[in-house]
Amino acid sequence: MMYDITGIFPIPVYSTTLDMDQDVHNFVQTLEYTKNQYNTNSVNSYILECQELHNIKQQIILHIKNYCDTIICSDTVGLKITQSWITSTDNNEIMHTHYHPNSIISGVFYIAPDEPSKINFIRKHWANDTIFKFNKTRFNEFNADEFSVNVKKRMLILFPSYLVHNVSINNSNEKRFSLAFNTFYTGKLGNELSLSSLEIK
């Protein structure tokens, strides 16, 4: 039987590894945290403005630019970091299912521990899930409801902010520290001729 299947409109999930010294881990342990649904977030929600994270921020900016150059492919727009924060997850805690509103691309950088973990992406917003449920004999990129990415210390993940996601339980005896951030467009969108011009500084 001859046939073709073409996957269209794939969703990009970008991953890389950053350089990080022990001072970053030491710094995040000194921060003040506030309760989230199942874990805690830093009170400071502009954490990348801290001098202690300057080197990490510069590396993230380079990868955001690379994301723009290779995926968005526009010479008139870029992305700037808006909010950024540290998430602390104790043993047996998780990060609840959520997405990031008012953002274009979001990112997560894993600071500790050494043990690998998973970030789980969910195909649809849970409120709009399909009404049809059935057993599947195997899973692939077309029928899976969830896709997991293995993550480890010093790994940076960039993904569209609308992607619903959660983080698996922390099975380590160490606290899991991750740095999360949002971005928004900067530059010129649209054009005058189509009456869609918008400049964001």
Protein Blocks (a to p, Z undefined) as FASTA:
>chain_A
ZZddddehiacdddddddddfklmmmmmmpccdddfklccdfblclmlpmklmmmmmmmm
mmmmmmmmmmnopakbccddfbdcdddddehiacdddddehifbdcdddfbdfbdcdddd
dfbafklgcfbdcddfbdcfklpcbdcddddehiacdddfklccdddddfbfbdcddddd
ddddedjehjfklopaccdZZ
